Amino acid sequence: MNITKSIPRASAVLLACVLLAVVFNVATLMTEVLSDKSVPQAAQGNIDLTSIELSEVNSVPLSGNWEFYWQKLLTPSQIDNSKNESTHINVPHAWVRSTLDGQPLPTHGVATYRVNVLTNKKYANLSLKIPTIGTAYKLYIDDDLVSEGGKIGFTQETSEPGYNPEIILFEPKSDKFSITIQVSNHDFYWGGMWTTVRLGVNHNIHQEQYRQTLRSTFLLAIFLTVAIFNLIQFTLRTTDPLPILIALTCILLALREIESSQVLYFTGIAHWSFATNARVDFLSFYAASPLVIAYFHITFWQEYNKKLMAVIYALCTIASLFVVFTPPEIFSQTMPLFQGLIVLVMPYVFWGLIKAIKHKRYSARLLTMGTIFLFAIVLNDILYNRDIIDTTVMISFGLVTFILCQNYLTYTRFIDAGKQNRYLSKTLEERNEELQNFSQSLEENVKKRTDELAKANEKLGELAHKDMLTELPNRRGMMVFIEDAIINYRQNNTPFCLLVLDFDKFKKLNDTLGHEAGDKVLTEGATLMRQVLRDQDEVARWGGEEFLILLPSTPIKGAEIIANKLKDSLKETLTKSIGMPVSVTIGIAEFEKTDTLGSCFQRADKALYLGKNNGRDIVVLAEPAGQNDDNI
């Protein structure tokens, strides 16, 4: 078999497979868009998600009609306690294309957004994925400030722009909660919430972000690999400008993917300033466009007017310089004009391709296929950016398709040149092997980084369930064991008891010996509790100097014996350790048929305080269960 013929054929098959993979990813994105549209939308500031089990979906967009307070920065309590009348605005949407009372909103100002969320139940933990918000914000869940980016203010002097896309974990107080976002913009053409906030359970929303990070890493790997590949080709044949055009285009596209995906923020690698983000976003578009146009011009120079192309290059260069030397507030206003220029240039470039096909120019047909896909994606993104259609941004996949077609054509040209020069062919094979090693190394680094992220997420989950001082489970961690005990009781009638233990006169101890001594009592007490208790028992720091102990498979009489042993052991050991009398009071309640977790805890807690009132340093058994209390 002639290797000079088999290599281009194999490359063509590989290109077709990669292009099919790109089309599959685009179809997946569109499926996600359609899935988002099937989710309930906010109406009049309320969104009803009771029909969705959040643990069974990745995340849901909180899109729709939000409450909107223009030129006001209101906290949740100010909204609840004042007579501020809200209007409503669709989210996501930029101010520049919105109206208020029939009048267009200005590009600069402040506003407060609010939406009330109703879920199908109270979730133990939820997460919000916060996108870039223009251009400074504070985000509240109910009355709690949970995230902010930049510094909000009524003027440019008192505010500071800053993106801060992140995923925040929170525990809703009930199945209904509100999200309030204060936004200010004095530094950009686009202000407001132009991308939707997404809600989901913590595990699922992080898994969704991992997939997006891997997708972005995959695109970055392609762009950087193709860039290096073409730089090597350019060093071997400096008379051909096409490889350097492709390499520079890929570098710009890699920077654009880093900025648009916000992968640096979510992975914690780096935080670019607002101005840097804006410049990378605009410059990667403004500077890459003439490079792509130049590729067509150089490849099919006979089909294009030289003077007209010079005008196009000049306009793109002026726009790029505008981005470099002016602040975001000014250069951001040029985007609609530049988009209009690109829309006008695309038909002219495509007409040149049609003429190249007619004149049977080399590679014209394949390049036209890639160009059709690219132009369709570019047109989609421009119309989406202008709020004319409701899809999603897909420019990266269009550019990958086009770049791969370009790279394939450049590669086949080098194969043809290799037929005439054996030395060049051998050198190219060596470079290809280096690129394969680089790609393999890059994939290994991606896997390593993904594993590190998974371990970090696992560590965060562990920290969320553990008390840092005593290294015992905290309230959230203890709930898992109690729920299992309740299930075992309901199914097998296996008794268990809750013990509420509280150190007596702990404040006096802190005031007398200092907080270090108080911490020592808590840490040594926690260690001693674990030693005294059985392997099957669980103990958690419930709050302050109060501990909650779970005694599975134990009736109240057995629990009383264990509690007295624990009380005496703590008193003897800790008094000797710190040189001051230390005692504990313990309330015990056995879980009964009519009990809920809340009522059982309250009975034990009531017994504890009865012991406090009767002189402390005592174990008190709770009264039998009465009427059910609400869950804690």
N, C-alpha and C positions, 0 to 999 in steps of 0.2 A: 504493500500500500504506500502511495506517495504521501509523505508526511506533510508536505506543503499544501496538499489539498485537504487532508483530514483535519488539520488544526482549525482552519476557518469553519469547516462544517461543525466540528464539536463546539466551537465558540458560538456559532449560530444557535445550536440546540440549547446551550447554557443560557444565552441571552433570552431565548423564548421562554425557558423555565423561570428565569428571574422576572421577566415581564408578567408572566402569569401570576407569580407570587405577588407582584405589585398590584395587579388588578384585583386579586383576592383581598388584599389589605384595604383597597379602596372600597370594595363591596362590603367588607366588614365594617368600615367606618360609616358607610351609608346605612347599614343595618342598625348600627348603634344610634344613628340620628333618628331613624324611624322608631326605634324602641323608646327613645326619649320622648318622642311626640305622643306615644301612647300613655305616658305617665300623666296623672292629673296635674293641671296647671293651677297656679294661684289665681284667685278671683277676688277682687275687692280687698286685697291684703290678707287673704286666708287661703291656705292650701291643705286639702284633705287627703292624707296618704293612708287612710284606714284600710283601703283595699289592697295595700301592698305589705307583704312581709319582708321587711328590710334585710333580714338575714339571708333571704333567698335570692337577692339581686345584688349586682355590683354596687351601684349607687344610682340615685335619682336626682335629676336637675330640679332646682327650686325656681323654675321659670314661671312667668305669668305676670299677673297684675298685682304689683306691690303697692303698699301705702307710700306716699311720696310727699315730703315736706321741703319745698324749695326755699333756698336761702336761710335754712334753719339747721342748726346742729343740736339735735335733741337727744337726751338720754332716754332709755326706756321709761324711767319713772316720770320724766317730764312729759312724755307722750301720754302716759296713763293718767296723770294728775292734772293735766292742763286741758284747755278747751281748744287746742290747736286743731284746726280742721285740715284733714289730709286730702290731697288729690291722689290720683293713682297713675302709675306709669308701668309700661311693660318692661320686664327684665328678662334677658339682657338687652340693653339698648344704650347707645351713647347719647349724651345730651345734645350733641350737635345736630342730630336728626330727630329730636323729640319736640313736642309742642306742649304748652301749658295754657289752658284756657284759650286755645286757638292761636296762640302766639308761639313762635319758635323759641326754644331755650337758648340762652347764650352759651358759649363754649366754656366760660369761666364762671365759678361760683361755688356754692356749697349746697348740700342737700342731705336729707336723712331718709333712708329706705327702711321699711319694716314689713315683715310678713309673719303671720301666725301659723305655726305648723301643728297639724294634728295627726298623730300616728295611731296605728292599730292597737298599741299597748305601750307601757312604759318599758323602755329598753335600758339594760344595765349600762351600756355604753354605746355612744354614737360618735361619728366623726363628720366634720365638715371639711370639704376640700375647697379652699379659698383660692380663686384665680387672681390674676393681676386686676387691680381696680384702679381707675384713673382719678386722681393720681396719688391721693393719700386717704387713709380710712381708719376708722375704729369699728370693730365688730363686737356686738354684745349678744349673748344668749341669755334670755330673760334679763336680769339686771347685772349680769357678770360680764366684764370686759375680758374677752378671750383672745383677741388678736388685733394687731394694728400694723399699718405700714406707713412710713413717712410720718409727717406731723400735719394734722388738719388745722386749718385756720381760715379766717374770713378774708384775708388778703395774702398776696404773694410774699410779703415781708414776714408774716406770722405763720406761714405754712412751709412745709418742706415735702417735695414729692418723694415717693419711695414705694417700690413694689415689694410685696412680701407674700408671694404665693406659698401656702403651706397647708398641711393637714392637721387639724386640731381635734383632740379627743375630749369629749365631755359626757357627763351623765345627766340626762334630762330629769327634772324634778317630777315630771308626770308624763302622760301621753300627749300633753300639749305644752308647747313652748314657743317663744317668739325670738326672731332674729332681727336685730336692729343694726344698721350699718350707716355710720356717719361718713360722708365723702366730701372732699374738697378738691378742686382742680383750678390752679392758676398758672400751670406751666406746660399745658399740652393742648393740642387742638381737640382731642377726644377726652371727654370727662365722663364720669359715671361708671356704672356697672355694665361693661360691654361683653362680659363673659359671665355665665351663670355659676352660682354657688351650687355644689353638689353635696348630697347627704347620703350617708350609708352607715352600716355597722363598721366598727374599727377594722376588723380583719379583712372584710371584703374590699373596703375602699383603699386599703394599703396594697392588697393584691392587684387591684385595678391600676394603681399608680406604678407598681412594679412592672406590669405588662407595658404600660406606656413608656416607662424608662427603657425597657429592653427594646421596644420598637424604635425609640429615638437613638439608642446606642447602635442598633442595626443600621439605621440610615447614616449615622455618623461614620460607622465603619466603612460603608460603601463610598461615601464622599471622600474620606481621607485616603482610602486605598486607591481609588481612581486618581486622586490628586497626586499621590506619590508615584503611581504608575506612569502618569503622563509627564511628571517632572523628569523621571528617568528617561523617558522617550525623548524629551526635549534635549537633554544633555547629549544624547546619541545623534540627534539630527536637529541642530539649532536653526537650520534654514527653514524648517517647517514651523509656523507660529501656532498651528492648531493645538498641539499638546499643551503649550503654556496657557492658551486660552481656557482649555478644559480644566487644567490644574487650578488656575486662579478662580474660576467659576466654582469649582468644588470646595475650595477653601472658604469662599464667601458663603456658600450654601451650608457648610458645616457650622459656621458661626451663626447663621440664621436659625438652624435647627436647635442649636444650644439655647439661643435666646427664646425662640417661640415655644419650645417644650418646657422651659424653665427647669431643665434637668439639674442644673447646678444648685438651684434653691432646694428642690425636693431631696436631693442626695446629700445636701449640706457641704458640698465641695467648696462653693464660693458664692458670694452675694455681690452681684454687680450693682453699681449705682443706677439711679433712675436714668440719668443722662446717658450712661454707657449702654444700658438696655435699649433706649430709644435710638441711639446712633447706630448700634449694630443692626437693629430691626430695619431702619430706613436705608442705611448704607448698603447692606447686603442685597437689598432689592434694587436700589438705584444703580449700584456699580455692577451687579451681576447682569442686569438687563442689556447694557451695551456689549458686554462680553459674549453673551449668547447671540445677539444680533450680528456681532462681528464674525462669529463662527459661520453663519449662513453667508455673509458677505464674502468672506475669504474663500469658502468652499465653492460657491457659485457666483463668482465675481462678475461673470458675463451678464447675469440676469438682473443686476441692481444698478441704479443710477448713483454714480460716485458722489455727486454734489448733494443729493438728497440724504445719502447715508452719512455724509459729513455733518449735515445739519442735525441728524438724529444723535450722532455721537456728541456733538457740542451741547445739545440740550441735556443729555444724560450726565455729561461731565459737570455742567453748571449745577444741576440738581444735587449731584454727589458732593461738590464743594460747598454747597449751601448747608448740607447736613454736617459737614466737618467744622465749618466756621461760624455757625449760628446756633443759638440755644434751641432746645426742643420746642419751646413755645412758638418759635418762628418757623423752623423747618418742617414741623409737623403739619403746617397748613398747606404744604406743597403736595401732600400725598394725593388728593383728588385730581390735581393737575397732572401729576406724573402718571397716575392710573389712566387718565384720559389719553395721554400720549401713547402709552403702551397699547391701549385698545385701538388707536389709530394705526400704529405701526404693525400690529399683528397681521392684518389683511395684506399689507404690502409685502411683508416677509413671506407669507404663505403664497402670494401670487408669484414671487420669485421661484419658489419650490415647484409650483405647477409648470412654469416655463422650463425649469431644469429637467423635469420628467419628460416634457414634450421634446426637449432637445437631447434626451437620453444621456444626461450627465451621470457620472459614476456615483452610486450610492444615493441618488435622489429619492428613490421610492422608499427605502428603509427610513431615511431621515424624515421624510414626510409623515410616515406613520407615527414616529415618536413625537413629531412636532404637533400633529393633530391632538394627540393625547395631552401634551403639555399646554397647548393653547386652550383646550377645553377646561383643564384644571385652573389655569390662570384666570379665565373668564369666570369660572365658578367662584373663585376666591374674591375677585373684585366685586362681583354682584353680592356675595355674602357680606363682604366688608361694607358695602353700601346699603345693607339691610333690604336688598331687593328680593333675595331668595333666602330660604331658611335651610341651609345644609350644614357644612362645616369646612374648616380650612384643610385642604389636601395638597397644597403646593409642593410639599416635600416629595410626595410620591410622583407627581408629574415631572419634577426636576430629576428624580432618580431615573425615571424611564427615559427621559431625553438624554441625560448624561451617559447612561449605559449604551444607548444607540450611538451617541457620539463616540464613545470609547471603543465600541465595536468597530465602527468604521475606521477610526484611527488605527486600531489594531490590525485590521485587514490591510490597510495601506502599508504598514510595516512588514507584514508577511510578504506582500508583493515585492517590497524593496529587498527583503531577505533572500528572495530567489536570485537576485543579482549580486548579493554580497554575503557570502557564507560567514564571514567574521561577524557581521552585524547580527545575523540570525543566532549565532552562538551566544553573543553578548545578551541578546534579548531573552534567551532561555535562562541565563543566569539571573537576570533581573526579575524574571517572572518567579523563579524559585525564591528569591529574597522577599518578593511581595507575598507569596504564599506563606512563608514563615512569619511575616509581619501580621498577616491576617489571622493566622493561628494564634500568635501571641496576643493579638487584640481580643480574640474570642476568649482566650484564657483569662485575660484581665477583666473582661466583662463578667465572666462566670465568678471570678474571685470577688469582684465588687458586689455582685448580686448576693453571694453567700454572706458577705460582710453585712449587707443591709438586712438580710434575713436574721442573722444573729443579733444585730442591734435591735431589731424589732422584737425579737424574743426576749432580750434583756429588758426592754422597756415594759413589755407585758409583765415580766417578773417584778419589776420595781413598782408597777401599779398595784400589785397585790401584797406588798410587803412593807412593814413599818421599818423605817431606816434605822431608828435608834436601837430597838430591841431585836430586830431581825425576825420578829414573829409576823404571822399574817396580819394584815390590817383588816378593817371592816369589810372591804370588798373581797379580800381573800378568804375570810372566814365564812362569808355567805355561801360559798360553794359547798363547804362541809356540812353546814346546817341544812341546806336544801336536800343534800343526799340523805341526811338523817331523817328528815321529814318524810321523804319518799319511802325509805325503809320502814318507817313506822306505819305509814298508810298501807303498805303492801303486806308487811309481815308482822305488824303489831309489836315491833321491837322497841322497847322503851328507851328514852334518852333524857338527859337533864341538861339544863343550861345553868351555869354558875356565873353570877356577876360579882366580880371581886374588885374592891376599891381600897387603896391605901389610905389609912386614917391620918387625918391632920397633915396631909402632904404639903399643903401651902406653908404651914408652920415650919416643916422640915426644910423646905426650900429657903424660906426667909432666914432661918437660923444658920444653916450650914452652906447655903448657896445652891445654885442650880446644878453644879457639877455633882454634888452629893445626891440631889434628886434624880439626876440621870443615872447615877450609880445604883440607886435603889431600884429603878425601873429595869435596868439591864441585868443586874444580878438577880433581881426577882424573877425576870423572865426566864433566865437560865435555870433557876431553882425550880420554877413551876414545871419546866420540861422534864427535869430529873425526877420530881415527885410523881408527876402524872404518868399514866400508863401509855404504851406505844399507840393504842387506839384513840387516845384522847387528843383533842385539839385545843390550843389556847391562842388568843389573838389580843392584840392591843386595840381596845375599842375606842379609846380617846383619852388623852391626858393620863391620869393615874388609874384609869378604869380598864379592867381586862374582862374578856368574855371567854368562858371555858365550856367546851362541849364534851360531855361524857356519853358516848354512844353505848348502847346495850346496857344501860345502868339505871335501875330504879332509884327513887329518891332516897331510900335508906342507905344504899351503897354510896350514893353521891354525898350524903352527909358525912360518912366516914372519911371519904377522900378529901372533902372540903376541910374537915377539922385537922386532918393530917397536914394538909397544905398550909392552913392558917398557922399552925404551931411551928412548922418548919420555917416559914417565911419570918415569923417573929423572932425565933431563936437566931437564925443565921444572919439576918440583915441587921438586927440590933447589935450583934457582936461586930459586924463588918464596919458600920459607920459610927459606932459609939453613941448612939441615941436610940431611945425606944422606937421601934417600928412595929406596927400591927396592921392587920387588914380585917375588913368586914366582908362577909360573903353572903349573898342571897341566892337561894336555890329554888328552881321551879322544874317540875317534871312535865314534859309535854303530854297533854291529854287530848282526847278525841275532839273536843270542841275548841281546841286551841288553834290559833294561827301563830306564825313566828312572832308577830308583834305582841299578841296577848301573852304568850309564854314569857317573852323577854320582859314585858311590863310587870308580870307577877314576880319574876326574879328581882327586878329592879326595885319593886315596892318592898320586897323582903329585905333587900340591902339597906334601904333607907330606914326601915323599921329597926334594923340592927344598929344603924348610926344613932338613932334617937334613944336607943336603950344602952348606950355606953360604949359602943364600938367593940372591936376585937372579939367578934362573935359570928357564928354561923346561924342563919335564920332560914327556915323552910317557908316557902310561899304558901299562901292559901290555895285551895283547889280552884280550878278554872271556873270562871263565871261567863259573862257574856263576851263574845269575841271582840278583840280590839283590832284596829287597823294595822296593816303591816307597817313595819318600820322601814 
